[in-house]
Amino acid sequence: MTETAELHTLHRAVEQLRSCVGDLRGRYGDIPHVRRLMGDVDRIDLDLSEMDTLPAPVVATRPPLERIDDTPVDPAMWLGVDDEGIGGYHGGRGL
């Protein structure tokens, strides 16, 4: 069984919820609303018990960040290059 702090906390919360719904059953009786709530608690408890059987998740490590140089480039590098807009720059030629 996988035991994590989150699962432990969730087990405790489900038991508290079951207790609260039981108190409602004592106050209102076995009405449809209370039966639905009990069914919901049972379903949550079933899903939680299935989570208990899962293996512990593998924690992925992030690759190291690469630093990208942000110094300005030489504007001469772009001389004679067409604009990358729609259709590019055609040097005043008619289309």
N, C-alpha and C positions, 0 to 999 in steps of 0.2 A: 504494500500500500504506500502510495506517495504521500508523504506528510509535509505540507508546506504551511506557512503561517496563514496564507490566504484561505486554504481549505479548512484549516482549524477554525478560523474566524467565521467562515461560512457555515460550518457545522453548528457552531454555537448560535449563530443567528437563526438558523432553521429551527433549532430546538426552542429558542425564544418565541419564534413565530408560531410553532406548533402549540406552545403553551398559551399564547394569546388567543389563538383560534379556539382552543379548548375552553378558555374562559368565556368566549363568545357563545359557544355551544351551551355552556351552563346557564348563561343569561337569557339567550333567545330560544334555546331548544334546538331540536334537530330539523331546522328549516332548510329549504334548498340553498339559500345564500351561504349558510354555514357549511353545508355539505360540499358546495363548490370550493369554498376556501380550503377545506380539509383536503379535497382532491388536488388542489393546486400545491399545497404544502407537501403532499405525498409525492407528486410529480417532481417537485424541486429536490426532494430528498433522494428520489430515485436517480435523477440526473447527477446529483452530487456523489452518490455512491459509485456511479460509473466513472466519474472524474478521479475517484480514489484509486481506481485500478490502472490508470494511465501511467506510463513511465515518466520519470522526471523530464521536463523539457530541456533540450540542449540549448545552452546559451551561446548564440553566435557572437563571434568577436568581429568587431568592425576593422576593416583595413585602415592602416594609418592614412591620415589626411595628407594630401600633397599640396604644397604651397605653390600658388600660381603667381608668377612675377607680374606686378601691375605697373611697372615703369612704362612711360609712354614710348611708343615705337617711332622710328624715324619716318616722318611724313614722306620723304623721298621714295620710300618703298612703294607708295601707292600712286606714284606718277604714271600716267598712261593707262590706268586701269579703268574699265567701264564701271559705271554705277551699277549696283546690283538691284536697282528698282525694276519695275515692270518694263520690259523691253530694253533696258539698258540705255546708255547714252550713245547717240549716233553722230556726234560731232556736227550737228546742225544740218545734216542731210535730210532731205525730204523723204517721207515714207511712201 
